[in-house]
Amino acid sequence: MSSDNLSEIPSEPAAAPHPVGSPFRTEQTSRDEARQFVLPLVVRIEKADPPARTDALVTAARAVLTLLSDDRSLGEGEWARLVRDWQDARIRKVVRRARGAEWRKASALPGITVTGARAEVRVFPPVPLDGWPKELAKLQVSGTDLEDPEAPAAPDPAGPVLWLNPELDMSAGKAMAQAGHGAQLAWWELSETERKTWREAGFPLSVATPDPARWRELTASGLPVVRDAGFTEIAPGSCTVVADHPALRG
C-alpha cells in the first residue's frame, strides 16, 4: 500500500505547464512552506473477500471526485477550508486498509463511502500530515495487496479512462493514490458544465494499462499527466497516470 510520506505531485507535460501558483507544479514553491495536509482514503479488505485490484482503483478515483464535488467541500461548506488548505499545499493522498471492527470505526468518522462492483473505499476530509485521527493513524499502509482474479474489461473508449504506466510496478495502494491524482487532475481541467455532467452521471470511469507504444502516444498527447514525487516505490518524476477524459481530448 502507499506510505505516510506519500507525496505524488500531478502535473501536465512540460509542453503545457501549469500556471504559476498551481498545486500541481513540481518545482519548489511557497506551497512547500505551507502546512501540509493529506487526503486519507481507506479501502475495505476483508480476509475472506478482498476486492479486485482494478475495482479498487476505479472506486478510489471516484471517491476523490465525490469528495471534491460534495457540497461540504465547496464554498462555505464544513470541509471547504480543509480542502482549500490541502490544495494550497502539495497534493498528498494516503491509502490505508481496514477490515472488521477497524472498518466500522473508520466508517463512524466524517467522510464518504464509495462503492464499486465489490470494492468499498471511504474518503475523509483532509487532515494535517502530522495530525491523523487515531482511528485512521493505526490502520496499516502495507500488507495484503490486491489482484484481479479475471482480466479486467476493456475500457470504454468513449468515456473517461485513467491510463496506468505499463512499465511501473506499483502496489495496490500506490496505484489507488495515483488513480485518485489522475481523476483530480482531470476534474481541475474541466469546465463547470463538464464537471456537472460527469457528477450527475455518477463519475463513470475506467482504469486500464495500455501497451508501451500506446502509453508513449498518451504521454505526448497533451492530456494531463501525473508525475510522482518519488517518496515511495518509484523514482522521482516518473509518469504514472494519463487522465483521458472525452472533454480534454484535442
C-alpha positions as CSV (number, residue, x, y, z in Angstrom):
1,M,0.0,0.0,0.0
2,S,1.0,3.6,0.0
3,S,3.0,5.1,2.8
4,D,2.7,8.0,5.2
5,N,5.2,10.2,3.4
6,L,3.4,9.7,0.1
7,S,3.6,12.9,-1.9
8,E,2.6,12.4,-5.5
9,I,2.6,15.6,-7.5
10,P,0.4,15.6,-10.6
11,S,1.4,17.9,-13.5
12,E,0.9,18.2,-17.2
13,P,3.7,17.6,-19.7
14,A,6.4,20.1,-19.9
15,A,4.9,21.4,-23.2
16,A,1.8,22.6,-21.3
17,P,3.0,23.6,-17.8
18,H,0.6,24.6,-15.1
19,P,0.3,28.3,-14.3
20,V,2.2,29.9,-11.5
21,G,0.7,29.0,-8.2
22,S,-0.8,25.7,-9.3
23,P,-0.6,23.0,-6.6
24,F,0.4,20.6,-9.4
25,R,3.7,22.3,-10.2
26,T,6.7,20.0,-9.4
27,E,9.3,22.7,-8.6
28,Q,9.7,24.1,-5.1
29,T,7.3,27.0,-4.4
30,S,5.8,28.8,-1.4
31,R,3.3,25.8,-1.3
32,D,6.1,23.8,0.2
33,E,6.4,26.2,3.1
34,A,2.7,26.0,3.9
35,R,1.3,23.5,6.4
36,Q,1.0,20.2,4.7
37,F,-2.3,18.2,4.5
38,V,-3.2,14.8,3.3
39,L,-6.3,13.2,1.9
40,P,-6.9,9.9,3.7
41,L,-8.6,7.0,1.8
42,V,-9.3,3.7,3.5
43,V,-10.1,0.6,1.4
44,R,-12.0,-2.3,3.0
45,I,-10.1,-5.5,2.6
46,E,-11.7,-8.4,4.4
47,K,-9.5,-11.5,4.6
48,A,-12.0,-13.8,3.0
49,D,-13.4,-11.4,0.4
50,P,-10.9,-8.8,-0.8
51,P,-11.9,-6.6,-3.7
52,A,-10.4,-6.9,-7.2
53,R,-7.5,-4.6,-7.8
54,T,-9.0,-2.7,-10.8
55,D,-12.3,-2.3,-9.0
56,A,-10.4,-0.8,-6.0
57,L,-8.5,1.6,-8.3
58,V,-11.7,2.8,-10.0
59,T,-13.5,3.2,-6.7
60,A,-10.7,5.2,-5.2
61,A,-10.7,7.6,-8.1
62,R,-14.5,8.0,-7.9
63,A,-14.1,8.6,-4.1
64,V,-11.7,11.5,-4.7
65,L,-14.1,13.0,-7.3
66,T,-17.1,12.5,-4.9
67,L,-15.3,14.4,-2.1
68,L,-14.2,17.3,-4.4
69,S,-17.7,17.8,-5.7
70,D,-19.5,17.4,-2.3
71,D,-21.3,20.5,-1.0
72,R,-19.4,20.2,2.2
73,S,-16.1,20.7,0.2
74,L,-17.4,23.8,-1.6
75,G,-18.0,27.4,-0.8
76,E,-18.6,27.8,2.9
77,G,-19.1,24.1,3.5
78,E,-17.8,22.5,6.7
79,W,-14.9,20.8,4.8
80,A,-14.2,23.6,2.4
81,R,-11.4,25.3,4.4
82,L,-9.6,21.9,4.9
83,V,-9.9,21.2,1.1
84,R,-8.5,24.6,0.3
85,D,-5.6,24.2,2.7
86,W,-4.9,20.8,1.3
87,Q,-4.9,22.0,-2.3
88,D,-2.9,25.1,-1.4
89,A,0.0,22.9,-0.3
90,R,1.2,19.8,-2.1
91,I,-1.5,17.3,-3.2
92,R,-1.0,14.3,-1.0
93,K,-3.1,11.2,-0.7
94,V,-2.5,8.2,1.6
95,V,-4.4,4.8,1.2
96,R,-4.8,2.6,4.2
97,R,-6.6,-0.7,4.7
98,A,-9.2,-1.8,7.2
99,R,-11.4,-4.7,8.0
100,G,-13.9,-5.8,10.6
101,A,-14.0,-3.5,13.6
102,E,-11.3,-1.3,12.1
103,W,-13.6,-0.6,9.2
104,R,-16.6,0.1,11.4
105,K,-14.6,2.6,13.5
106,A,-13.3,4.3,10.4
107,S,-16.8,4.5,8.9
108,A,-18.0,6.3,12.0
109,L,-15.7,9.3,11.3
110,P,-17.0,12.1,9.0
111,G,-16.4,11.0,5.4
112,I,-17.9,9.4,2.3
113,T,-18.0,5.7,1.4
114,V,-18.0,5.0,-2.3
115,T,-18.8,1.5,-3.5
116,G,-17.7,-0.1,-6.8
117,A,-18.6,-3.5,-8.2
118,R,-17.5,-5.0,-4.8
119,A,-14.9,-2.6,-3.6
120,E,-15.6,-0.1,-0.8
121,V,-13.4,3.0,-0.3
122,R,-14.1,5.6,2.3
123,V,-12.6,9.1,1.7
124,F,-12.2,11.6,4.5
125,P,-11.8,15.4,4.6
126,P,-8.1,16.3,4.5
127,V,-6.1,16.2,7.8
128,P,-2.8,17.7,8.7
129,L,0.1,15.5,7.8
130,D,1.1,15.3,11.5
131,G,-2.5,15.2,12.8
132,W,-4.2,12.0,11.8
133,P,-7.3,10.9,13.8
134,K,-6.3,8.0,16.0
135,E,-8.8,5.7,14.3
136,L,-7.1,6.2,11.0
137,A,-3.5,6.6,12.2
138,K,-3.3,3.0,13.5
139,L,-4.5,1.5,10.2
140,Q,-2.0,-0.4,8.1
141,V,-0.5,1.2,4.9
142,S,1.2,-2.0,3.9
143,G,0.3,-5.7,3.8
144,T,-2.2,-7.5,1.7
145,D,-2.1,-6.5,-1.9
146,L,-4.9,-6.9,-4.4
147,E,-5.2,-8.8,-7.6
148,D,-7.6,-9.1,-10.5
149,P,-8.9,-12.7,-10.5
150,E,-10.0,-12.2,-14.1
151,A,-8.7,-9.9,-16.8
152,P,-10.5,-6.5,-16.4
153,A,-12.9,-5.5,-19.1
154,A,-11.6,-3.3,-21.8
155,P,-12.1,0.4,-21.1
156,D,-14.9,2.3,-22.8
157,P,-13.1,4.5,-25.4
158,A,-16.0,7.0,-25.3
159,G,-15.7,7.6,-21.6
160,P,-13.0,8.8,-19.1
161,V,-10.0,6.5,-18.8
162,L,-7.2,6.6,-16.3
163,W,-4.2,5.0,-18.1
164,L,-1.5,3.5,-15.9
165,N,2.1,3.4,-16.9
166,P,2.8,-0.2,-18.1
167,E,6.4,-0.1,-17.2
168,L,5.9,0.6,-13.4
169,D,5.2,-1.9,-10.7
170,M,3.1,-0.3,-8.1
171,S,1.3,-1.8,-5.1
172,A,-2.4,-1.6,-5.0
173,G,-2.4,1.3,-2.5
174,K,0.2,3.3,-4.5
175,A,-1.9,2.7,-7.7
176,M,-5.1,3.8,-5.9
177,A,-3.4,7.1,-4.9
178,Q,-2.2,7.6,-8.4
179,A,-5.6,6.9,-9.9
180,G,-7.0,9.5,-7.4
181,H,-4.4,12.0,-8.6
182,G,-5.4,11.4,-12.2
183,A,-9.1,11.8,-11.5
184,Q,-8.4,15.0,-9.6
185,L,-6.2,16.5,-12.4
186,A,-8.9,15.8,-14.9
187,W,-11.5,17.4,-12.6
188,W,-9.4,20.5,-12.4
189,E,-9.1,20.8,-16.2
190,L,-12.9,20.5,-16.8
191,S,-15.4,23.4,-17.1
192,E,-18.2,23.7,-14.5
193,T,-20.6,22.4,-17.1
194,E,-18.4,19.4,-17.8
195,R,-17.9,18.7,-14.1
196,K,-21.7,18.8,-13.5
197,T,-22.3,16.3,-16.4
198,W,-19.7,13.9,-15.0
199,R,-21.0,14.2,-11.5
200,E,-24.7,13.7,-12.4
201,A,-23.7,10.6,-14.3
202,G,-22.1,9.1,-11.2
203,F,-18.5,9.7,-12.2
204,P,-18.2,6.8,-14.7
205,L,-14.5,6.0,-15.5
206,S,-12.2,3.1,-16.3
207,V,-8.7,2.3,-15.2
208,A,-6.5,0.4,-17.7
209,T,-2.9,-0.3,-18.7
210,P,-2.0,0.3,-22.3
211,D,0.8,-1.3,-24.2
212,P,4.1,0.7,-24.2
213,A,3.6,2.2,-27.6
214,R,0.2,3.5,-26.8
215,W,1.5,4.8,-23.4
216,R,4.1,6.9,-25.3
217,E,1.4,8.3,-27.5
218,L,-0.7,9.2,-24.5
219,T,2.0,11.0,-22.6
220,A,2.7,13.1,-25.7
221,S,-1.0,13.8,-26.4
222,G,-1.4,16.9,-24.3
223,L,-3.7,15.1,-21.8
224,P,-3.0,15.7,-18.1
225,V,-0.1,13.5,-16.8
226,V,0.6,12.6,-13.2
227,R,4.3,12.6,-12.2
228,D,5.4,11.1,-8.9
229,A,7.4,12.9,-6.3
230,G,9.4,9.7,-5.7
231,F,8.9,9.3,-1.9
232,T,7.7,5.7,-2.2
233,E,8.2,2.8,-4.5
234,I,9.2,4.5,-7.7
235,A,11.7,7.0,-9.0
236,P,11.1,10.8,-8.7
237,G,9.5,12.3,-11.8
238,S,8.0,9.0,-13.0
239,C,4.9,9.4,-15.1
240,T,2.3,7.2,-13.5
241,V,-1.1,8.1,-15.0
242,V,-2.6,9.8,-18.0
243,A,-6.0,11.3,-17.3
244,D,-8.0,10.8,-20.5
245,H,-11.5,12.5,-20.4
246,P,-13.5,13.0,-23.6
247,A,-13.8,16.7,-22.9
248,L,-10.0,17.0,-22.7
249,R,-9.2,15.2,-26.0
250,G,-7.7,17.5,-28.6
